[in-house]
Amino acid sequence: MRTEKFNEHYKMYKAGKQWLFAAIASFALVGGVSLAGNNLHVNFLPHTTMMASADDASLSFDGVTFDTPEEALVGRSTDLAPVTGQAATGKQSISYQAKNVYVRRDAKTHQFVANYIAGKTVITLTSVGARDTMSLQTSSDGGKNWTTVKEVQAAEKDGSVDFDVPASIDTNNAMIRVTYISDSSQGDGSDGKEHDYTPENVAIITADAQAAQQKTDQAQADASLAQKKTTQANFDAEYAKVQGEINGDTGLTTSQKNAQLTAAKTAYDNASASYKTFDNAADTQNAETTGKQNIDNAYQKAAETLDQQREDAKAVVKSRADQANSDIENNPNMTDAEKTAAKQQVKDAQDALDGNIDNATADNIISVRDESTNNGKITGANNNYNEKLSDRITDAVNKIEQDRKDAYAKVDKDPTLTSDEKSKQEAAIDQAAQDATAKVKADTTAQTVVDDLSNADTNIPAPYKTGTPIPTQRDNANQDFKKIADQTINDINNDSSLTDDEKQQQRQAVAAALTKAQQAINDSNTADDINKVRNNVDYSNAIKNAHQAGAETLDDRKKNAQDAINKARQETEDKIKNDSKLSTKQKNDQKAAAEDAWNTANNAINASGADAQAIKDASDTGVTNIDNAY
């Protein structure tokens, strides 16, 4: 019986040095038909397309993605995705993965090309469902005859084996396929026959051909990147130039500028995006020419100038200023200084308006000329100085009183000042306020009122001087207590009537008293509070009184020390005497040793002079040595 199975696969053909592929239809005879002398089930299943159509913007192919057109142009070696479930029989099949395949996007066609590299590409076959024997075969005659390159049985079920594409393969005419013999003993419906899988669209090149192609593509990529950098810099410069032209054209209204700036930005953005997908310098250069022209066309020069409009606006402002100056000059209620000040106000406002007019645009020049703030200063300058002399004096007296209160408040709230210091400063403030008030009340002109008030503003707060900072005052007070403590400790250390233990206890008492005094200082927040603590004799006396002379006289200390060694000698001699285990000689020797220790201790006590610690040390050492004689 003969059955036919229709398969769509691809036929390779050469175009220059590149392998291309065309889809063709073929029939594979299966069943009881033998192919090339072998009992095969032929499976022509599509593998990853080695050459895929792509538009200019595409940077991905069969799971391989490039970041830039230049990277896609140069290409890289990568592993393609596995093709699973091929040449299946029962539950057995093979999985096919090509590794270290050279993928790039062709510079002319902009299509992706993937090449197996002779001697470098590795084909990994996985025996799915059994430990099948797998092989790699090559053909140089269009698939008529196949030569086995390598045949290996999988080490385990679902095991994988790597097959190297031979370095010696004929890359001009080579085809490859893989086969496996299914294991019918698995009971999974497999037929136990040999099956093959022919990966479609396989183009094989030498490593040298790959390197040469990559070198050529890299040169084009480098040139493309350099041109893109230059092109973008030119776009940036052109855009900046056009922006400057638009913004610098004072004849354009704001809306016109905004419209042209928007058009320039759009042209710039379009230009900047126009070359991104290119991978060659020529296309980028063409895009640059068009982009720069489009950016430049966004600027349309204004039809009219603003110079005459500005001159007319300034003339109106000058007319208003001249009238205001005439009114000021003829005002009998103003002092010369006030007239000068008023005229200066007019001039400043006029200058401000002229400056604003110089910076005005075509659509706001009238509103700038008539803006209320500076025009109000011009027309109102004559009305700012019509106050009567009596009113000026009253206002000045009130201001002097407020200055006095303000200065008082600063003094009262200053914690660094003592009560006495505050009283003295407030008295000086009162005197300055009284003197200023008397002068102002005697003034006969507006100018003298102003001058005397100015002096009062300086003289009244002048007596206020802040005191030493509170932290510094605290430090000074703490240092005073520290000096008392240091002197007391020195007295304790030099007091020979005290033992070392007594000295230590008294030094601790000094430290405690000092801590208490310093804590009271640190808790104080005003100069008065700090002085109150510093002048409190209870704190200083507590430090000084921590030092007390020894409770015992030196004679009493010596007598008690001698009593102690006498007692120790008697107790030791009694122990020696009552010890039946000692010989008479041993007893005599130990009594003699005890007596020697007693004599040494007694001499040390008598020689200790007026040093209480020396007396104690002599007594303690003597008792120990006497005890040790037994």
Secondary structure, DSSP 8 states (H G I E B T S, - for coil): -EEEEEEEEEEEEEETTEEEEEEEEEEEEEES--BTTB-EEEE------SEE---TT--EETTEE-SSHHHHHH-EEE----EEEEEEETTEEEEEEEESEEEEE-TTT--EEEEEETTT-EEEEEEESS--EEEEEEESSTTSS-EEEEEEE-SSTT-EEEEE--TTS-TTT-EEEEEEE--GGGSSS----EEEE--TT-EEE-HHHHHHHHHHHHHHHHHHHHHHHHHHHHHHHHHHHHHHHHHH-TTS-HHHHHHHHHHHHHHHHHHHHHTTT--SHHHHHHHHHHHHHHHHTT----SS-SHHHHHHHHHHHHHHHHHHHHHHHT-TTS-HHHHHHHHHHHHHHHHHHHHHHHT--TTTHHHHHT-HHHHHHHHHGGGTT---HHHHHHHHHHHHHHHHHHHHHHHHT-TTS-HHHHHHHHHHHHHHHHHHHHHHHT--SHHHHHHHHHHHHHHTTTT----S-HHHHHHHHHHHHHHHHHHHHHHHHT-TTS-HHHHHHHHHHHHHHHHHHHHHHHT--SHHHHHHHHT-HHHHHHHHTT----SS-HHHHHHHHHHHHHHHHHHHHHHHHH-TTS-HHHHHHHHHHHHHHHHHHHHHHHHTTT-HHHHHHHHHHHHHHHHHT-
